[in-house]
Structure formats: structure tokens, C-alpha cells
């Protein structure tokens, strides 16, 4: 039997693409729900539902600012995701190291023929 979908933890919450989009927008600072909704081309109620899930799992915090509620990232809530993905850095770093070595080899031994350009 398939497990019921849940948003009880950060990993389940960010499995939804719209929630990841919200997190990306909040990287630049706090935003009101109306601004998020406009950027995402969603209704405010839809955006609010996603924000509620992100708040419940501790990825987003909210504060009152006059009549508005401003949403921002909660660094402490993001820590488990950062720590988990950090375990894969060795793969990314290795790829970048190989790319750097390849680029350096190309720079040291430029091709004598220019691929793609012809003098006709």
C-alpha cells in the first residue's frame, strides 16, 4: 500500500515545486504574500496554503509589519536540508575539479584547427 503524502517534514514539504519556488523567491529577503503570489502567478489563497506548510515544517517564518505579514526564510529550519545535501558535495567538487583540469589542458594545447569556421 502506498504511503499517504505528508508535509510533516521539510523534505516532504520541498517535494512540491511551488514551495521550492517560494523558497527561491525568499532568498532575496522577506516578501508579502501578495508579492509572492504575483511572482508565482498564483492566487493569494494558494500561496498562503503553501506558506502555511513551509511555516509548519520550520522553513519559513512570518512577522507582522503594520497591516502586512512578511515571510522570510528560517535558517535554522533549512539546516537539516543543507546538512543532508552537503553529503553530496564531494560529487559536485569532483566534477568541478575535472572540468577545471580539462579547461586548463585546452588552454595549454589550443587546437590548430578551428572547428566550425571555414574560410570559403
ZADO-1210 file (C-alpha; in nm, 4 decimals, padded with zeros to 6 digits):
<atoms>
<atom x="00.0000" y="00.0000" z="00.0000" code="UNK" pos="1"/>
<atom x="00.1343" y="00.3437" z="-00.0930" code="UNK" pos="2"/>
<atom x="00.2223" y="00.5775" z="00.1872" code="UNK" pos="3"/>
<atom x="-00.0024" y="00.8814" z="00.2176" code="UNK" pos="4"/>
<atom x="00.1547" y="01.2079" z="00.1139" code="UNK" pos="5"/>
<atom x="00.2547" y="01.4167" z="00.4103" code="UNK" pos="6"/>
<atom x="00.4122" y="01.7519" z="00.4701" code="UNK" pos="7"/>
<atom x="00.5236" y="01.6760" z="00.8240" code="UNK" pos="8"/>
<atom x="00.8913" y="01.7301" z="00.7475" code="UNK" pos="9"/>
<atom x="01.0995" y="01.9674" z="00.5398" code="UNK" pos="10"/>
<atom x="01.1894" y="01.7120" z="00.2745" code="UNK" pos="11"/>
<atom x="00.8265" y="01.6280" z="00.2045" code="UNK" pos="12"/>
<atom x="00.7393" y="01.9974" z="00.2023" code="UNK" pos="13"/>
<atom x="01.0005" y="02.0854" z="-00.0596" code="UNK" pos="14"/>
<atom x="00.8974" y="01.7945" z="-00.2799" code="UNK" pos="15"/>
<atom x="00.6283" y="02.0287" z="-00.4139" code="UNK" pos="16"/>
<atom x="00.7755" y="02.2505" z="-00.6908" code="UNK" pos="17"/>
<atom x="00.5727" y="02.5611" z="-00.5976" code="UNK" pos="18"/>
<atom x="00.7120" y="02.5506" z="-00.2445" code="UNK" pos="19"/>
<atom x="01.0640" y="02.5345" z="-00.3819" code="UNK" pos="20"/>
<atom x="00.9762" y="02.8364" z="-00.5980" code="UNK" pos="21"/>
<atom x="00.8636" y="03.0235" z="-00.2867" code="UNK" pos="22"/>
<atom x="01.1902" y="02.9409" z="-00.1097" code="UNK" pos="23"/>
<atom x="01.3865" y="03.0673" z="-00.4095" code="UNK" pos="24"/>
<atom x="01.1981" y="03.3978" z="-00.4028" code="UNK" pos="25"/>
<atom x="01.2565" y="03.4347" z="-00.0297" code="UNK" pos="26"/>
<atom x="01.6342" y="03.4001" z="-00.0723" code="UNK" pos="27"/>
<atom x="01.6414" y="03.7692" z="-00.1612" code="UNK" pos="28"/>
<atom x="01.4596" y="03.8744" z="00.1548" code="UNK" pos="29"/>
<atom x="01.1192" y="03.8987" z="00.3140" code="UNK" pos="30"/>
<atom x="00.8108" y="03.9287" z="00.0980" code="UNK" pos="31"/>
<atom x="00.4393" y="03.9734" z="00.1478" code="UNK" pos="32"/>
<atom x="00.2033" y="03.7009" z="00.0309" code="UNK" pos="33"/>
<atom x="00.0640" y="03.9280" z="-00.2438" code="UNK" pos="34"/>
<atom x="00.4120" y="03.9806" z="-00.3884" code="UNK" pos="35"/>
<atom x="00.4846" y="03.6080" z="-00.3794" code="UNK" pos="36"/>
<atom x="00.1507" y="03.5300" z="-00.5424" code="UNK" pos="37"/>
<atom x="00.2159" y="03.7810" z="-00.8215" code="UNK" pos="38"/>
<atom x="00.5639" y="03.6438" z="-00.8885" code="UNK" pos="39"/>
<atom x="00.4353" y="03.2863" z="-00.8947" code="UNK" pos="40"/>
<atom x="00.1188" y="03.3690" z="-01.0905" code="UNK" pos="41"/>
<atom x="-00.0891" y="03.2002" z="-00.8219" code="UNK" pos="42"/>
<atom x="-00.3834" y="03.3184" z="-00.6180" code="UNK" pos="43"/>
<atom x="-00.3178" y="03.4522" z="-00.2698" code="UNK" pos="44"/>
<atom x="-00.5107" y="03.1643" z="-00.1066" code="UNK" pos="45"/>
<atom x="-00.2994" y="02.9078" z="-00.2959" code="UNK" pos="46"/>
<atom x="00.0186" y="03.0879" z="-00.1974" code="UNK" pos="47"/>
<atom x="-00.0955" y="03.1128" z="00.1644" code="UNK" pos="48"/>
<atom x="-00.1560" y="02.7369" z="00.1788" code="UNK" pos="49"/>
<atom x="00.1976" y="02.6684" z="00.0578" code="UNK" pos="50"/>
<atom x="00.3382" y="02.9221" z="00.3041" code="UNK" pos="51"/>
<atom x="00.1467" y="02.7562" z="00.5880" code="UNK" pos="52"/>
<atom x="00.3082" y="02.4204" z="00.5061" code="UNK" pos="53"/>
<atom x="00.6535" y="02.5791" z="00.4859" code="UNK" pos="54"/>
<atom x="00.5936" y="02.7526" z="00.8205" code="UNK" pos="55"/>
<atom x="00.4712" y="02.4341" z="00.9876" code="UNK" pos="56"/>
<atom x="00.7899" y="02.2472" z="00.8967" code="UNK" pos="57"/>
<atom x="01.0073" y="02.5405" z="01.0040" code="UNK" pos="58"/>
<atom x="01.1443" y="02.6533" z="00.6674" code="UNK" pos="59"/>
<atom x="00.9687" y="02.9894" z="00.6660" code="UNK" pos="60"/>
<atom x="00.8970" y="03.2411" z="00.9399" code="UNK" pos="61"/>
<atom x="00.6443" y="03.5220" z="00.9398" code="UNK" pos="62"/>
<atom x="00.6370" y="03.8596" z="01.1121" code="UNK" pos="63"/>
<atom x="00.3849" y="04.1367" z="01.1225" code="UNK" pos="64"/>
<atom x="00.4757" y="04.4699" z="00.9672" code="UNK" pos="65"/>
<atom x="00.1824" y="04.7046" z="01.0025" code="UNK" pos="66"/>
<atom x="-00.1073" y="04.5536" z="00.8103" code="UNK" pos="67"/>
<atom x="00.1184" y="04.3117" z="00.6244" code="UNK" pos="68"/>
<atom x="00.2643" y="03.9782" z="00.7177" code="UNK" pos="69"/>
<atom x="00.6136" y="03.9353" z="00.5798" code="UNK" pos="70"/>
<atom x="00.7518" y="03.5905" z="00.5100" code="UNK" pos="71"/>
<atom x="01.1194" y="03.5043" z="00.5198" code="UNK" pos="72"/>
<atom x="01.3470" y="03.2031" z="00.5299" code="UNK" pos="73"/>
<atom x="01.4189" y="03.0387" z="00.8635" code="UNK" pos="74"/>
<atom x="01.7889" y="02.9495" z="00.8571" code="UNK" pos="75"/>
<atom x="01.7569" y="02.7024" z="01.1426" code="UNK" pos="76"/>
<atom x="01.4801" y="02.5144" z="00.9640" code="UNK" pos="77"/>
<atom x="01.6881" y="02.4960" z="00.6467" code="UNK" pos="78"/>
<atom x="01.9850" y="02.3445" z="00.8327" code="UNK" pos="79"/>
<atom x="01.8774" y="01.9770" z="00.8006" code="UNK" pos="80"/>
<atom x="01.8385" y="02.0151" z="00.4240" code="UNK" pos="81"/>
<atom x="02.1748" y="02.1883" z="00.3960" code="UNK" pos="82"/>
<atom x="02.3441" y="01.9203" z="00.6054" code="UNK" pos="83"/>
<atom x="02.1899" y="01.6389" z="00.4031" code="UNK" pos="84"/>
<atom x="02.2791" y="01.7874" z="00.0647" code="UNK" pos="85"/>
<atom x="02.6277" y="01.8707" z="00.1960" code="UNK" pos="86"/>
<atom x="02.6987" y="01.4987" z="00.1986" code="UNK" pos="87"/>
<atom x="02.6922" y="01.5098" z="-00.1810" code="UNK" pos="88"/>
<atom x="02.9382" y="01.7984" z="-00.2218" code="UNK" pos="89"/>
<atom x="03.2194" y="01.5562" z="-00.2938" code="UNK" pos="90"/>
<atom x="03.0480" y="01.4643" z="-00.6197" code="UNK" pos="91"/>
<atom x="02.9988" y="01.8262" z="-00.7242" code="UNK" pos="92"/>
<atom x="03.3502" y="01.9279" z="-00.6257" code="UNK" pos="93"/>
<atom x="03.4972" y="01.6335" z="-00.8157" code="UNK" pos="94"/>
<atom x="03.3061" y="01.7353" z="-01.1269" code="UNK" pos="95"/>
<atom x="03.4266" y="02.0938" z="-01.0991" code="UNK" pos="96"/>
<atom x="03.7843" y="01.9764" z="-01.0430" code="UNK" pos="97"/>
<atom x="03.7679" y="01.7611" z="-01.3575" code="UNK" pos="98"/>
<atom x="03.6168" y="02.0474" z="-01.5570" code="UNK" pos="99"/>
<atom x="03.8898" y="02.2837" z="-01.4367" code="UNK" pos="100"/>
<atom x="04.1614" y="02.0349" z="-01.5338" code="UNK" pos="101"/>
<atom x="04.0044" y="01.9929" z="-01.8785" code="UNK" pos="102"/>
<atom x="03.9853" y="02.3690" z="-01.9360" code="UNK" pos="103"/>
<atom x="04.3484" y="02.4077" z="-01.8301" code="UNK" pos="104"/>
<atom x="04.4536" y="02.1337" z="-02.0753" code="UNK" pos="105"/>
<atom x="04.2655" y="02.3099" z="-02.3540" code="UNK" pos="106"/>
<atom x="04.4331" y="02.6398" z="-02.2694" code="UNK" pos="107"/>
<atom x="04.7777" y="02.4797" z="-02.2758" code="UNK" pos="108"/>
<atom x="04.7229" y="02.2976" z="-02.6052" code="UNK" pos="109"/>
<atom x="04.4993" y="02.5089" z="-02.8292" code="UNK" pos="110"/>
<atom x="04.3718" y="02.3270" z="-03.1328" code="UNK" pos="111"/>
<atom x="04.5486" y="02.4045" z="-03.4601" code="UNK" pos="112"/>
<atom x="04.2206" y="02.3779" z="-03.6458" code="UNK" pos="113"/>
<atom x="03.9248" y="02.5952" z="-03.5698" code="UNK" pos="114"/>
<atom x="03.6250" y="02.3647" z="-03.5551" code="UNK" pos="115"/>
<atom x="03.3193" y="02.5012" z="-03.7271" code="UNK" pos="116"/>
<atom x="03.4753" y="02.8028" z="-03.9006" code="UNK" pos="117"/>
<atom x="03.5731" y="02.7787" z="-04.2641" code="UNK" pos="118"/>
<atom x="03.7317" y="03.0324" z="-04.4934" code="UNK" pos="119"/>
<atom x="03.5384" y="02.9930" z="-04.8176" code="UNK" pos="120"/>
</atoms>
